[in-house]
């Protein structure tokens, strides 16, 4: 989001939010309703009811930053609507912003073997 910003975690808010909320409302939602630290090195990602807009909230050194993406056509893929947050990787956030459905297409399974023969 911000050049040089280290992303340690990305959290998706599973349920849509009221998009009239801005920095103050979203930071209170992260802290009080979701039980997470809004000052952590993390991105908090929210979607509107129509899934046409995404807001990303994060703390950078001395203040909050709020990033918005609005789609002109299409909708964002989103996990099932439940309460709480879902952790994803920074790479998965990039894929989500590009239009991939992370929940419909799972990556290859990780295989673990103890020997070759």
C-alpha positions in Angstrom: 0.0 0.0 0.0 2.6 2.5 1.1 6.1 2.2 -0.4 8.3 0.5 2.1 5.5 -0.6 4.4 6.1 -4.1 5.7 2.9 -6.2 5.7 3.1 -8.8 8.5 -0.6 -9.8 8.3 -3.7 -9.3 6.1 -7.2 -9.7 7.7 -10.4 -9.8 5.7 -13.6 -8.8 7.5 -15.9 -11.6 6.4 -19.2 -9.6 6.6 -19.9 -6.5 4.5 -19.7 -3.2 6.3 -21.4 0.2 6.1 -19.1 2.0 3.6 -19.9 5.4 5.2 -17.4 4.4 7.9 -14.0 6.0 7.5 -10.8 5.7 9.5 -12.3 6.3 13.0 -15.3 3.9 12.5 -13.1 1.2 10.9 -10.4 1.4 13.5 -13.0 1.1 16.3 -14.5 -1.9 14.5 -11.1 -3.6 14.3 -10.3 -3.0 17.9 -13.7 -3.4 19.7 -15.8 -5.7 17.5 -13.1 -7.9 16.0 -10.7 -7.9 18.9 -7.6 -7.1 16.8 -4.9 -4.4 17.2 -5.4 -1.6 14.7 -1.8 -0.4 15.3 -0.3 -3.7 14.3 1.7 -4.2 11.1 -1.4 -5.5 9.4 -3.9 -4.6 6.7 -7.6 -4.8 7.5 -9.7 -5.3 4.4 -13.4 -4.6 4.2 -16.0 -4.9 1.5 -19.4 -3.2 0.8 -22.6 -5.2 0.5 -22.6 -5.2 -3.3 -18.9 -6.4 -3.3 -17.9 -3.6 -5.7 -15.7 -1.7 -3.3 -12.9 -2.6 -1.0 -11.4 -0.5 1.8 -8.0 -1.3 3.4 -7.1 0.3 6.7 -3.6 0.2 8.2 -1.4 2.1 10.6 1.8 3.7 9.2 4.3 5.1 11.7 2.3 8.1 12.9 -1.2 7.8 11.5 -3.8 5.6 9.8 -4.0 5.2 6.1 -7.2 4.3 4.2 -7.1 2.8 0.7 -10.2 2.3 -1.5 -10.7 0.4 -4.7 -13.9 0.6 -6.6 -14.8 -1.7 -9.5 -16.6 -0.3 -12.5 -17.9 -3.7 -13.6 -17.8 -7.1 -11.9 -17.7 -7.9 -8.2 -15.0 -9.0 -5.7 -14.8 -12.6 -4.8 -15.4 -12.9 -1.0 -15.6 -15.7 1.6 -18.8 -16.8 3.1 -20.5 -14.1 5.1 -19.8 -14.8 8.8 -18.6 -12.6 11.6 -15.0 -12.2 12.3 -11.8 -11.9 10.3 -10.1 -14.3 8.0 -6.3 -14.1 7.7 -4.8 -14.3 4.2 -1.3 -13.6 2.8 -0.2 -10.4 1.0 0.0 -12.5 -2.2 -3.6 -13.7 -1.8 -4.7 -10.0 -1.3 -3.0 -9.2 -4.6 -4.9 -12.0 -6.3 -8.2 -10.9 -4.7 -7.6 -7.3 -6.0 -6.9 -8.8 -9.5 -10.2 -10.7 -9.5 -9.3 -14.2 -8.5 -11.7 -16.3 -6.3 -9.5 -17.6 -3.5 -12.2 -19.7 -2.0 -13.3 -21.5 -5.1 -9.8 -22.5 -6.3 -7.5 -24.0 -3.8 -3.8 -24.4 -4.4 -2.2 -27.8 -4.8 -2.0 -29.9 -1.7 1.3 -29.9 0.2 2.7 -33.4 0.2 5.0 -34.8 2.9 6.9 -38.1 2.4 9.3 -39.9 4.7 11.2 -41.8 2.0 11.6 -42.0 -1.7 10.9 -45.7 -2.1 
